[in-house]
C-alpha cells in the first residue's frame, strides 16, 4: 500500500475549512434519514449546509460522488486506515462533514478503521439511530477512540438524549443545552476547541447555519 493507491481506493479525504483535521465526506443527497427529514419544515436537514455553498461546486460534487462509489471496495478499510495514519498529524479525524452512515456494513467498516488507528480520535455525528442501535446491541460498544454523537432532527427540538444515554453515547443539536460550539464567534472554525471529540460533553449545541 502507498498513498497514491490508498487515495484511489477511498476516493480521497476531505478538508473541511472549519476543522483542525481531515475528514471523509459523501453526498448529503445520499443520506437515508436525512432525505426524509429534508422534506420536513423546521428540521435541521431542511437547511442542510452540505446542500449549498461550496458543496454544490462541480469539483466538490465529483469528489463526494467518487468517495461514495468506493465505499464497498474490498480494501477500503485498509486503505482508509493507511491514509489517516500517513496524512493526519493532528490526532483527530471527522467522519461525514457531508453525508451519513449508509448501512450496518458501512458502520462496521468505519469502526474497523478506528480500531486500526488507535492514536487518532474519531468523531462521527449521525442521525441513523437505528443502525447505531443495532450495532451496539449486537456487537457491543464502539472503540474508545470513536465518539459517536446522535444528532437531533429538529432545529428547535432536543437531541435524543434518552436513547443516547441508554446506548452509552453522546448527542448534538441546535438546542440550548450543554456545551455550545464556539465556532460562530471565531470565524466558523474550531481553532483549539475539540469538544465534539470529547465524550465528557454529553451534548454539543450548534448555531443553525
N, C-alpha and C positions, 0 to 999 in steps of 0.2 A: 504494500500500500504506500502511496505517496500523495502529496497534496493535490496534484492535478487529477489523479484518479479519484480520490475522495470527493473532490468538488464535483466531478462529473457524475458520480453515483448519487449524491444527495441533491444536486442542483444548486449548490452554493448556500452560504449563510446570508442572513440579512444583517444590516447595520442600522437599527433604529436610532434616529438622531437624538432621541430623549435618553436612551440607555447608556450605561457606562460599559456595555459589553456587546458582544454579538448576540444574535437571536436566530430563530428559524421561523419563517412565516409561509403560509399558504393562502390562497384566495379566500377572503371573507365570504364571498358568494357561495363557497363550499361548506359553510357552517351548517350543521344539521339543525340544532335547536335555534341557532341564530337566524336561519332562513325563515322560520315560522315567526320568530319574535319581531323581525323587521316589518311585518305587517300589522303589528300591534302598536297603536298610538301610545306614546309615553314609555315604551320600552327602551332600554339602553341600545339595543340593536337597531332601533328605528333611526338612531342618529349616529350609527357606526362610523367612527373616524377612518376605518380601513376601507371604506367605500367612497372616499372622496380625497381631495388633496393630492399628494404625491402618489398615492396608491392607484390612481387612475391613469398615471403616465404609462405610455406604451411599454417602456423598458422595464418598469416595475411590474406591470401586469404579466409580462412574459416570464419574468423571474419567478413570480408566485406560481404561475401555471407549471413552469418547469419543475419546481420543487414538489408540487402536488403529484405530478406524473411519476416521480421517483419513489414515492412512499413505500411501495411494495417491492422495491428492488431487494433481492436476497442478501446483498451485502450492505444494505442501508445502515444497520446498527453499527457495524464495524467501521464503516466509512465516516459516519457522523461522530462517533467517539474519537476516531483518529483526528478528524478536523478540529474538534473542540480542544483536544489536548495540544495541538500544534499551533493554533492561532489565538486561543483565548487566554490572555495573560492577566486578566482582572480577577479571575477566580469565580466569576459569576456568568450565568447564561440565562437567556429569556426564551421561553417557548411561546410561539404564536402571538407576536405583536399584531398579526393578522391571521384570521382563521382559528380553528379549534380542533379538538380531538375528533377523529373520524369514526373510530370503532374501538372495540376492546383490543383487537390486534395492534392497532396503531398505538394505543396507550401502553401496551406491553413493550413495544419497541422503544418508546420514549424512556420507560423505566429501565430497560436494558442499557440504553446509552448512559443514563445517570449512574448505574452501577459500575460501568466501565470508566467513568470519570469521577472518582470519589473525591478528588481535590477541588472540584468545581461545585458551587452552589447553584442549583437549578430552580427556576420559578415557572410554574405552569398555571395560569388562570384559565378557568373553563366553565362553561355553562352546561356541559354534558354530565349532569348529576348522575344519570342512570348508569352510564359507562363507568364512571369513577366508583360508584357504589358497588357495582358488580365486581369490579377488580378487587376492591378491598375485602368484600365478603367471601370471595372465592380464593384469592391469592395472598391476602394479608396486607399489612401496612406498606406504604411506599418507603423507599430508602431515605435515610436521614438527610441526605443532601438534596432532596427534592421537596420543595414547598408547593403544594397544590392548593390553590385558592378557588373556592366555589364562588363564581361571580353572580351578582344579583341580576334579576331580569329587568326590573323597572327602575327608572330614574328616581322616582320618589318612593320606592319600595325598599324594605330592609333586605339585607343579604340573607341567605339561607343558613343562619347561624345554628339552628337546632340540628339540621341534617349534618352540617359540617362538624359540629361537636360530637355527634354520635359516631362519626367516621374518623375522628381524631384529626380533622383538617381545619383550615382557616378560610376566611372569606374576604371578599372585596365588593365594593359597590359605590354608587353615588348617593351616599347616605351619611348623615352627620353622626357617626358613631365610631369610636376607636381612633386610630391614628389617621391623620389627614395627610395625603400626599402633598409635599411642599412644591412640586414641580411648577404649579401655576404661578408661584411667586418668584421663581428663579429661572425664567426663560424657558419654561417647559422642558427642563432637564432634571435628571436625578441628582446630578453633581455627587455629593458624598453620601446621599441617602441610599440605604439598602433595605428599607423596611419591608418591601414586597417579598424579599427572600428570607425574612426573619419570622420564624414561626411564633415568636413571643408576641407578635402583633396579631391578635385574633381576627381583627378586621382592619383593612386599609380602605380609607374613604377617598374617592377621587372627585374632582370637579367635572361636571358634564363638559364634554368637548367633542 
